[in-house]
Amino acid sequence: MPVSRFPVVELEDLPGDLRDRVGAIAEKSGFLPNIFRALGHRPAELRAFLDYHDALMDRSEGLSKAERELVVVATSGANHCTYCVVAHGAILRIRAKDPELADRVSSNPWQVELDRRGRAIVELALALARDSHLFGERHVEAAREAGLTEDEIWDIGAITALFAMSNRLAHFTALRPNPEFYGMGR
């Protein structure tokens, strides 16, 4: 089965800076995630994607790394993005140390048991991901009332927006998840 309906590259085909950057990810995970193979045939776009991804997902203040992945999984589930649900579901399972959370959030985020903070994070992400044209002050106010800070609310919105784009790229390219993701964190 093809990884993408468009050309893909291997690690050695990437420009040096991307080979180093993506190579570090591949070394840590033990495999090259297919998203990098698919986006790598357009290096400038891969750099831009990685820069924005890292600016949002590698922040040390505010949301925890598990909470950031919770936003990604909720958004990707709402957008029916198999690649991102599978890939980021694996990361969420590892970061949350919970083998069920990602599957439950991606399939039925309204029924999964979450604490007040987790529920507010998921509700804000879903409001923006599902009906962005209806998104408004009431959604932001509900997040504030749940105790989320302005920076955390911004991060939830920005992560949701980035992964809405990423989900659409995955749909557009018919991106297949790496088999390795399915067993991670179980």
N, C-alpha and C positions, 0 to 999 in steps of 0.2 A: 504494500500500500504506500502511495506517495506521502511524503511529509506535508507537502503543500501543492497547490495547483500552479504555483509560480516557481521560478528557479530557487534553489537553495544552495548554500555554500557550506563547506567544511571549515573547521577552525583554521587550518593552514592557509585557506584562501582569503582570510580576512586581512585588512591592513594591520600593520604591526601594533598600533595602539589598541585596536579592537581585539586582536588576537591575545594580547596580554590581559586585557580587561575581561573578556569572555572566557579566556583560558583559566583564569583564577576561579571563575564560577564553575566551570566544568570540572576542574580539579577538586573543588570542595564537594560538589555533588556526585562526582564519579561518572558523569556523562554530560554531553553537550545538549542542553535543552533546545528543542526544535524551534522555539521562537527566535533564537539567535541565528540558526541556520536559515530561517525564512527571511528575517529582516536584514541579514548580513549581505544580501546581494545589492542592497542600497545602503552603503556604509554611513553616509551622512544622516540618514533617517534613523539607523540603529544607534548612532552616537546621541542624537537628540532624545530618542526614547530612553536610553540608559541614563542620560543626565537627569531628565525629569523624574524618572522612576527612582533613581538613587536620592535625589533631593527630597522626595516625599517619603520613601520607605526606609531610608537609613537615618532619619532624624532621631536623636537621642532624647529629646524632650517631648512631653505630651503623651500621646498615645504610645502604648507598648508595641513591640514588634508583632505580638500576637493580635492585638487590636487592629493594627494596620492590615494584617492578613484577613481578619474578620471582615473588614470593609471590602476587600478585594473579592472574597468568596461570596458575600451577599450580593455585591454588584454583578459579578459574573454569573451567579445563579439566576438573578433577575433577567439578565440578558441572554440566558441559555447558551453560554459560551463553554463548551466542553473543555477546550484546551485550558482555559484559565481556572475553571472549577477544579480540574484534575491537578494541574501544576500547583496552584496556590492552595488548594485543599491539602496537598501533601505538606506544604510549608506550614499551614495553620495547624495541622495535626501535630507537627513537631514542636512548634513554638508554644502552643496551648497545652501540650502534653495530654491531648484528648483525642483518641482514635475515632470518635463519632461526631464531634462538633462540626467539622467541615461538611460532611455529608448531610447532616440535619439542617444546617444553615442554607446550603445551596439548594436543597430540595423543598424545604418548607420553613422559611425563616420566621413565619408568624407563630409557629407552634414550638419552636426550640426554646428550651428553658435557658434564660440568660438572666444575669443580675441586672439591676436598673441601668447601670452604665452600659453594659453590653447591649441591652435592648435599645437604648437611646442611639447607640452607634449604628446598629443595624437599621433601625427605623429611619434615621437620617439618610443613610446610604440608599435605602430602598426608595425613599421619597424622591430623591434626585435621579436615581437610575430608572425607575419605572415611569414616572410621569413628570419629567423635568419641566414641562410647560406649566404645571400646576404648583411647582415648588415655590414656597414663599416664607414669609416671616414666621408663620405659625410653626413650621418645621424647625427653624433655627431656634425659636423660643422654647420649644419642647426640649431640644437638646440642652439649652442653657438651664432649664428647670431641672434636668437630670444631673446637672453638675459639670457638664462639659465646658471647658474653657473656649474662648474665642479661637485660640490657635488650634485646639483639637477639632473644633467644628470646621475650621478652614481645611485642616488636613483631611477630614472625612470627605468634604466636598471635592477637594482636589484629587484625592485618590479615586473617588468614584468617577470623576470626569476622565482621569487618565485611563482607568480600566474600561470605561465605556468605549473609549477609542480603541484600546487594546482588544476588547471583545469583538469589535467590528472588524478590526484587521484580521483577527483569527477566523471569523466567519468568511471574510472576503478571500482569504488565502486557503480556506479549508484546512487549517492547521491541525495536525494530529498530535495528541499528547505523546510524549515519550512513555514507553511501557514502564520504565523505572519509577515514574511518579506514583503509579497505582498502589504500590505496596509500602511506600514511605510513611513512617509514623503510625503504622498499624500494630 
